[in-house]
């Protein structure tokens, strides 16, 4: 079987921050995750970053929301997610889903702080900054849609955004429930068994006959 790479040759521009700005972003992240966005003041951030007053912050950011927005950009995993999905090899839907699910669940586990920041953006700003981050990658996402719909065995009766959203739900849900479910439930299966069964459910659903046919 010939293997191919999804979305070759695209480029993604990522925001670069000065070292002094990164110090501010990282201390702001720590404070916001510990205290919450509303309870974290510019004075708190300035003090933790080593400034005598908030005036030092204004050389980089005009206000707290700007710091938070830049923090989301700084920590955003979206460009790397698109790169990883774009590099996924395989010809069939089953191959693609299996590889993407395993790679993305592992990747998102390493970026749980961004998930927390995204939830704060949703609660404080109705996710306006997350929407902007994703919109900036619109061309690359459309390219992934096109490649997804070209896979052998993909359900052509479903719009590609529905399939992509469904996959995102499964990946995000798997990672989050893995952090909140008690050990007596998680411990009944190994991590590899969990992933194998989840991929099977994604591909074939809860219909026993369909699932058994693919065993």
TARA-V477543 format. One record per pair of residues at least 24 apart in sequence whose ideal C-beta (glycine too) atoms are under 10 Angstrom apart, sorted by sequence separation. I is the first residue (numbers start at 1). J is the second residue. If there is no record, write none. Layout:
i: [I I]
j: [J J]
//
This chain:
i: [24 25 40 174 23 24 42 173 23 24 38 81 23 24 37 40 77 80 81 171 21 23 37 40 170 174 20 28 170 20 77 81 20 37 77 80 170 171 24 32 170 24 28 77 169 77 24 25 32 76 167 20 21 24 25 28 32 75 78 166 23 24 77 21 22 29 75 76 77 20 21 28 29 32 75 20 21 27 28 74 75 18 75 76 77 18 25 28 29 71 72 75 76 17 24 25 28 29 71 74 75 25 26 29 72 21 24 25 28 29 71 72 24 25 22 25 26 72 100 21 25 26 68 71 72 25 71 153 96 97 22 68 69 78 96 17 21 68 72 76 17 76 79 86 97 118 15 78 82 85 93 96 17 68 69 73 77 78 81 85 88 95 96 97 16 17 68 72 76 79 83 86 94 95 96 97 115 15 16 71 72 76 78 79 82 86 93 94 95 96 14 15 65 69 70 73 78 82 85 88 91 92 93 94 14 65 69 72 73 76 91 92 93 115 15 68 72 76 79 82 86 90 91 92 93 115 14 78 82 85 90 91 92 93 65 69 73 78 81 85 104 108 112 14 65 69 104 107 108 111 112 115 14 105 109 12 13 14 97 101 104 105 108 109 12 100 104 105 108 112 11 12 103 104 105 107 108 101 102 105 106 109 12 93 97 100 101 104 105 109 12 96 100 104 10 10 97 101 105 12 7 6 7 10 9 6 7 8 6 7 8 85 6 7 33 37 5 6 7 32 5 6 38 85 5 6 30 33 37 4 5 6 29 32 33 36 37 3 4 5 29 32 38 106 3 4 37 38 105 2 3 4 29 33 36 37 81 1 3 29 32 36 37 1 2 102 105 106 1 6 81 102 105 1 3 32 102 105 1 6 101 102 101 102 98 101 102 98 101 100 98 99 97 98 101 97 98 100 101 97 98 94 97 98 94 97 94 93 94 93 94 15 94 15 13 12 13 12 10 12 12 10 11 10 7 10 7 10 8 7 6 7 6 7 8 6 7 6 5 6 4 6 6 4]
j: [48 49 64 198 48 49 67 198 49 50 64 107 50 51 64 67 104 107 108 198 49 51 65 68 198 202 49 57 199 50 107 111 51 68 108 111 201 202 56 64 202 57 61 110 202 111 59 60 67 111 202 56 57 60 61 64 68 111 114 202 60 61 114 59 60 67 113 114 115 59 60 67 68 71 114 60 61 67 68 114 115 59 116 117 118 60 67 70 71 113 114 117 118 60 67 68 71 72 114 117 118 70 71 74 117 67 70 71 74 75 117 118 71 72 70 73 74 120 148 70 74 75 117 120 121 75 121 203 147 148 74 120 121 130 148 70 74 121 125 129 71 130 133 140 151 172 70 133 137 140 148 151 73 124 125 129 133 134 137 141 144 151 152 153 73 74 125 129 133 136 140 143 151 152 153 154 172 73 74 129 130 134 136 137 140 144 151 152 153 154 73 74 124 128 129 132 137 141 144 147 150 151 152 153 74 125 129 132 133 136 151 152 153 175 76 129 133 137 140 143 147 151 152 153 154 176 76 140 144 147 152 153 154 155 128 132 136 141 144 148 167 171 175 78 129 133 168 171 172 175 176 179 79 170 174 78 79 80 163 167 170 171 174 175 79 167 171 172 175 179 79 80 171 172 173 175 176 170 171 174 175 178 82 163 167 170 171 174 175 179 83 167 171 175 82 83 170 174 178 86 82 82 83 86 86 84 85 86 85 86 87 164 86 87 113 117 86 87 88 113 87 88 120 167 88 89 113 116 120 88 89 90 113 116 117 120 121 88 89 90 114 117 123 191 89 90 123 124 191 89 90 91 116 120 123 124 168 89 91 117 120 124 125 90 91 191 194 195 91 96 171 192 195 92 95 124 195 198 95 100 195 196 196 198 195 198 199 196 199 199 198 199 198 199 202 199 200 202 203 200 202 199 202 203 200 203 202 202 203 203 204 133 214 136 136 136 137 137 137 139 140 139 140 140 140 143 141 144 143 143 143 144 144 146 147 146 147 147 147 148 147 150 151 150]
//
